[in-house]
Amino acid sequence: MATKNELDKSKVRKETTAKFFFDMAKLTFAALVLGVAASLLNREIEDKIPSMANYLFAMGFIGTVAFAMIGYRILK
């Protein structure tokens, strides 16, 4: 049977790992989603949106959701 100290260590590891994935979700959102959105706001209205911007925006959104789900499942 696990001792109280081992259970506490396991809980701390679990919380720290989940916190890491939540932080990765925040960083991915800030870098890709907000970064692309800011660059799109600085362009002229008539300019065509580059396909790379759409790709980065989508990958940023998907990455944010994926990292948040991993963090949530670790805490569950």
C-alpha positions as CSV (number, residue, x, y, z in Angstrom):
1,M,0.0,0.0,0.0
2,A,1.3,3.4,-0.9
3,T,2.3,5.7,1.9
4,K,1.0,9.2,2.3
5,N,4.2,10.7,1.1
6,E,4.1,8.7,-2.1
7,L,0.5,9.7,-2.7
8,D,1.4,13.4,-2.2
9,K,4.3,13.1,-4.6
10,S,2.1,11.5,-7.2
11,K,-0.5,14.2,-6.8
12,V,2.1,17.0,-7.2
13,R,3.5,15.3,-10.3
14,K,0.1,15.0,-11.8
15,E,-0.8,18.7,-11.1
16,T,2.6,19.9,-12.4
17,T,2.2,17.9,-15.6
18,A,-1.3,19.2,-16.1
19,K,-0.1,22.8,-15.4
20,F,2.6,22.3,-18.1
21,F,0.0,21.4,-20.7
22,F,-2.3,24.2,-19.7
23,D,0.6,26.6,-20.1
24,M,1.4,25.1,-23.5
25,A,-2.2,25.7,-24.5
26,K,-1.9,29.4,-23.5
27,L,1.4,29.9,-25.3
28,T,0.1,28.2,-28.4
29,F,-3.0,30.4,-28.4
30,A,-1.0,33.6,-27.8
31,A,1.7,32.8,-30.4
32,L,-0.4,31.4,-33.3
33,V,-4.0,32.5,-32.9
34,L,-3.4,36.0,-31.6
35,G,-0.2,36.5,-33.6
36,V,-2.0,35.6,-36.9
37,A,-5.0,37.7,-35.9
38,A,-2.9,40.7,-35.2
39,S,-1.1,40.4,-38.5
40,L,-4.4,40.1,-40.3
41,L,-5.6,43.3,-38.7
42,N,-2.6,45.2,-40.0
43,R,-3.2,44.4,-43.6
44,E,-5.2,46.3,-46.2
45,I,-8.8,45.3,-46.6
46,E,-8.4,44.6,-50.3
47,D,-5.4,42.3,-49.8
48,K,-5.9,38.5,-50.1
49,I,-5.4,36.5,-46.9
50,P,-2.4,34.2,-47.5
51,S,-3.2,30.5,-47.1
52,M,-0.3,30.2,-44.6
53,A,-2.1,32.6,-42.3
54,N,-5.3,30.4,-42.4
55,Y,-3.2,27.3,-41.8
56,L,-1.3,28.8,-38.8
57,F,-4.6,30.1,-37.3
58,A,-6.2,26.7,-37.7
59,M,-3.2,24.8,-36.3
60,G,-3.0,27.2,-33.4
61,F,-6.6,26.7,-32.5
62,I,-6.3,22.9,-32.8
63,G,-3.1,22.9,-30.8
64,T,-4.7,25.0,-28.1
65,V,-7.6,22.7,-27.8
66,A,-5.4,19.6,-27.8
67,F,-3.1,20.8,-25.1
68,A,-6.0,21.9,-22.9
69,M,-7.7,18.5,-23.3
70,I,-4.5,16.7,-22.4
71,G,-4.1,18.8,-19.2
72,Y,-7.8,18.3,-18.4
73,R,-7.5,14.5,-18.8
74,I,-4.4,14.4,-16.6
75,L,-6.2,16.1,-13.8
76,K,-9.3,13.9,-14.2
